Amino acid sequence: FRRKLKQAHPDVSEAGPLEADRDTQRLLQAYRLLQQCLKEGVSAVPDPFEDRAGEEPSCIFADPFACFQLDPLRWRELQTVVKEADAAGEDPTAALRRAGVRCEEEGVVSFLTPSQLAEVEQLLVEMEETFSFEPTAWLLSTQLQKAYQTNKRW
């Protein structure tokens, strides 16, 4: 943990300051969760897609695999569009269409908890590194369905 934390620290990381800060926060969140599990004697780490653990689904997310003829590697651009639309009180799906993205009417936009969003973003970062699109699409779809059932917000 400490070695990873030193690598991710914004002062030494080769990633940009925002990415380094995000990585540091993820590591700290994972560490706290593991510490809590050890303290409480929990043998399995809870799945954030099945147990919200008190978190609210307040983070908007656009599924790049629910968009037609769109390179999934552009997933970050989609997130920017829906976050800006949500902050402005606009319909995120309509904002995607205005940005030239063809997407399904339902299911492209989800609301996730911060833990769920961190998991989904990590999955997409791994996809960028490995170019494993089909497994990522399947796993992402499964996680978003579980989030929908758990969060009751779509």
N, C-alpha and C positions, 0 to 999 in steps of 0.2 A: 504494500500500500504506500509506504513512504517513498519508495523508489519511483513509483508511478506518479505520486503527488509532486515530487521534485521535477520530474520530466514535464508535467502539465502546468507547472507554475508559470504565470504570465511573465515573470522576469527572465526565465530561461527557455521557455518554449519557442520552437521555431514557427509555430502557428501564430496567427494574428492574436492581438490581445483579447478580442471578444471570444474567439474559439478557445483560447487558453483558459480564460475565466470560466467558460461553460464546461470545459473538461474538468477543471478543478472542482467546480460545484458538483458535477456528477460523481466524481470520486468521493468527495466528502459525504454526499447523500448515500452512496453505496456503503461507505464505512459506517455511517450512523445506523443504517438499517441492519447491517451485520452485527454491530455491537448490541443493538436492541434485541436482536434474535438470540444472541449468546446470553445476554442478561436474563431474558425471559425463559430461556431453556427451549426455544423453538428450534426444531431440527431442520425445518425447511423454510427457505426464504419465500415470503408470499409473492404471488404473481400479481403485478399491478393491474393486469387486465381482468382479473377475477375478484380482486379485493382492493377497493380504492383507498383503504386505510385512512379515511377521513379527508382525503383530498377532493377538491371539487373539480369537475371537468370544465376548466376555464380557458384551456389552451386550444385555439383553433388549428386545424390541420387539414391540408388538401392532399388527397391520395393521388400521386402521379400516375398510378396504374388505372385510375378511373377516367383518365383523359385520353382522347383519341389522337393518334399520330403525334404523340409528344414523347420526346426522349426522356425517360425516367431520371436521367442524370440532371435534368433541369428542375428537380424537386424543390430546391431552395428558392427558385424564382416564384414557384407557385405559393410557397409559404409567405413570401413577402406580399404578394398580391392579396391573399385572403386576410392576412393580419392587418394590412392597411385598410381594407374594406370594412373589416369588423370594427376597427378603431373609429372609423368614420360613420358607423351605424348603417353601412350599406350591405346589400345582399352579396356575400362572398362569391357565390356561384355566378351571379351576373357580372361581378367584377372580373372573374376569370374569363368570361366570354368577351367582355370589352377588351381584355388584354390579348384576344385572339386565340384563346385556348378552347378547344372543343372538348366538352366533358358531358358526362351523364347528368341527367336532371337530379337524380337522387344518389346519395352515397359518396359524392366526391369530397364533401366537407364533413368533418367530424369534430367534436369537442372532446378533448382528452384531458386527463389530469397531468400535472407536471411530470410525474413518474412515467406515465404512459407515453407522453411526448418524448421524453429522454430515450426510452426504449426504442420507439419508432425511428427517431433520428439516428440512433446508433445503428440500427438495422440498415438504414439507407446509406450511411457513411460506409459501412462494410460492403454494401452493394457497389458503391463507387470504386472501392479498392479491388474487388474481385470480379466485377462485371457479371455477377450471378443474378440476372434479372428474373428468371422464372421462379426460382425458390424464394426470392425476396417478395415477388408479387403474391405468391401463395401465402407466405407467412404474414405479410402485412395485412392481407385481406382477413386472415384468421384473427389477428390481433384486433383489428378495427371492429370486427363483428363481436368479439368478446367485450371490447370497450363499450360498444353500443348497448349490449345487454346489461353490463355493470353500471354504466353511467346514466342510462335512460335519457340521453341527450344526443341528438344527431344534428 
